[in-house]
């Protein structure tokens, strides 16, 4: 399959995905979840297994008003692209992006974790395992100017990239 798990939500309920085994997207995503502009639900992903996507391990995009919550203690791999790609592009959104890695590994051929938050909500990353990127950075955050970004590097955290850029922020006020 090009995508291991694909969801598209246009309603008001949350999209909740929990994985414990192996999910593979041989030419795309391991998990790709999208909420359309009319959706008011959140995207919630809990991973304790192994997610391998050729392009992206986890892709989460709520075009409506929902937040993104990702909690992982397993392995997430985007072989040629992104380990995790979490994007809120709705300028009217007040929702947040929360990614917690309690253990495990996140790898992307370009970026380990990439977040885009163009609404007014905050972005919080809590890292306790290995996050590694390739040609981009281990962690990339992009947000509206003035938005809060907090990256907590807990005991056991190791953020690297072959490019030499462990953590890269573009527009906001980040705290590491």
C-alpha positions as CSV (number, residue, x, y, z in Angstrom):
1,X,0.0,0.0,0.0
2,X,1.2,3.5,-0.7
3,X,-0.3,4.6,2.7
4,X,-0.6,2.3,5.7
5,X,-3.5,4.2,7.4
6,X,-5.4,7.0,5.8
7,X,-8.3,9.0,7.4
8,X,-10.3,12.0,6.2
9,X,-12.7,13.7,8.6
10,X,-15.3,16.3,7.7
11,X,-17.3,16.1,11.0
12,X,-17.1,17.3,14.5
13,X,-15.6,14.3,16.3
14,X,-12.0,13.6,17.0
15,X,-9.9,11.3,14.8
16,X,-8.1,8.9,17.1
17,X,-5.5,6.4,15.9
18,X,-3.7,4.0,18.2
19,X,-1.0,1.7,16.9
20,X,0.9,-1.1,18.6
21,X,2.2,-3.2,15.7
22,X,3.9,-2.3,12.4
23,X,2.3,0.0,9.9
24,X,4.0,0.6,6.6
25,X,3.4,2.9,3.7
26,X,5.6,1.5,0.9
27,X,5.5,4.6,-1.3
28,X,4.0,7.3,0.9
29,X,2.8,7.6,4.5
30,X,2.6,5.1,7.3
31,X,-0.2,7.3,8.7
32,X,-1.8,10.2,6.8
33,X,-4.8,11.9,8.6
34,X,-6.6,15.0,7.3
35,X,-9.5,17.0,8.7
36,X,-11.2,19.2,6.1
37,X,-12.1,22.9,6.6
38,X,-15.5,22.1,8.1
39,X,-14.1,19.7,10.7
40,X,-14.0,20.8,14.3
41,X,-12.4,17.6,15.7
42,X,-8.8,17.0,16.9
43,X,-6.3,14.6,15.4
44,X,-4.9,12.3,18.2
45,X,-2.3,9.7,17.4
46,X,-0.8,7.3,20.0
47,X,2.0,5.1,18.7
48,X,3.8,2.3,20.6
49,X,4.6,0.3,17.5
50,X,6.7,0.8,14.4
51,X,5.6,3.2,11.7
52,X,7.5,3.3,8.4
53,X,6.6,5.5,5.5
54,X,8.7,5.9,2.4
55,X,7.9,9.6,2.4
56,X,6.4,10.4,5.9
57,X,5.9,8.4,9.1
58,X,3.0,10.4,10.5
59,X,1.3,13.2,8.5
60,X,-1.4,15.2,10.4
61,X,-3.2,18.2,8.9
62,X,-6.4,19.7,10.4
63,X,-7.6,22.3,7.9
64,X,-10.5,23.1,10.2
65,X,-10.2,24.2,13.8
66,X,-8.8,21.1,15.5
67,X,-5.5,20.5,17.3
68,X,-2.9,17.9,16.8
69,X,-1.8,15.6,19.6
70,X,0.9,12.9,18.9
71,X,2.3,10.6,21.6
72,X,4.9,8.1,20.7
73,X,7.0,5.5,22.6
74,X,7.8,3.5,19.5
75,X,9.6,4.0,16.2
76,X,8.5,6.5,13.5
77,X,10.4,6.6,10.2
78,X,9.9,8.7,7.0
79,X,12.7,7.2,4.9
80,X,13.0,9.9,2.3
81,X,11.1,12.8,3.9
82,X,9.7,13.4,7.4
83,X,9.4,11.3,10.5
84,X,6.5,13.5,11.7
85,X,4.9,16.3,9.7
86,X,2.2,18.1,11.8
87,X,0.7,21.2,10.1
88,X,-2.0,23.7,11.1
89,X,-2.3,26.1,8.2
90,X,-5.7,27.6,9.0
91,X,-4.9,31.3,9.9
92,X,-8.0,31.4,12.1
93,X,-7.1,28.4,14.2
94,X,-6.5,28.9,17.9
95,X,-5.5,25.3,18.3
96,X,-2.1,23.8,19.3
97,X,0.3,21.1,18.2
98,X,1.5,18.8,21.0
99,X,4.1,16.1,20.3
100,X,5.4,13.9,23.1
101,X,8.1,11.3,22.6
102,X,8.4,9.3,25.8
103,X,10.9,6.9,24.3
104,X,11.8,5.4,21.0
105,X,13.2,6.8,17.7
106,X,11.9,9.3,15.2
107,X,13.8,9.6,11.9
108,X,13.3,11.4,8.6
109,X,15.4,11.5,5.5
110,X,14.9,15.3,5.5
111,X,13.4,16.2,8.9
112,X,12.8,14.1,12.0
113,X,10.0,16.3,13.2
114,X,8.5,19.2,11.2
115,X,5.7,21.4,12.6
116,X,3.9,24.3,10.9
117,X,1.4,26.3,13.0
118,X,0.1,29.4,11.2
119,X,-2.9,29.8,13.6
120,X,-2.5,31.5,17.0
121,X,-2.0,28.3,19.1
122,X,1.2,27.2,20.6
123,X,3.5,24.3,19.6
124,X,4.9,22.1,22.3
125,X,7.4,19.3,21.7
126,X,8.6,17.1,24.6
127,X,11.5,14.8,23.5
128,X,12.9,11.9,25.6
129,X,14.3,9.7,22.8
130,X,16.3,10.0,19.6
131,X,15.1,12.4,16.9
132,X,17.2,12.5,13.8
133,X,17.0,14.2,10.4
134,X,19.0,14.1,7.3
135,X,19.4,16.9,4.8
136,X,17.1,19.3,6.8
137,X,17.2,19.2,10.6
138,X,16.3,17.0,13.5
139,X,13.4,19.3,14.5
140,X,12.0,22.1,12.3
141,X,9.4,24.5,13.6
142,X,7.6,27.1,11.4
143,X,4.9,29.3,12.8
144,X,3.3,32.7,12.7
145,X,5.5,35.5,14.0
146,X,5.0,35.8,17.8
147,X,3.6,32.3,18.3
148,X,5.0,30.3,21.2
149,X,7.1,27.3,20.5
150,X,8.5,25.2,23.4
151,X,10.9,22.3,22.8
152,X,11.5,20.3,26.0
153,X,14.6,18.1,25.8
154,X,14.2,15.6,28.6
155,X,16.7,13.1,30.0
156,X,17.5,10.7,27.2
157,X,16.8,13.2,24.4
158,X,19.2,13.1,21.5
159,X,18.4,15.4,18.5
160,X,20.7,15.3,15.5
161,X,20.8,15.7,11.7
162,X,23.4,14.8,9.1
163,X,23.1,18.5,7.9
164,X,24.4,19.7,11.2
165,X,21.1,21.4,12.2
166,X,19.7,19.7,15.2
167,X,16.9,22.3,15.9
168,X,15.8,25.0,13.4
169,X,13.0,27.6,14.0
170,X,11.9,30.0,11.3
171,X,9.5,32.7,12.5
172,X,8.4,32.5,16.1
173,X,9.7,32.8,19.6
174,X,11.1,29.5,20.5
175,X,12.2,28.2,23.9
176,X,14.4,25.2,24.1
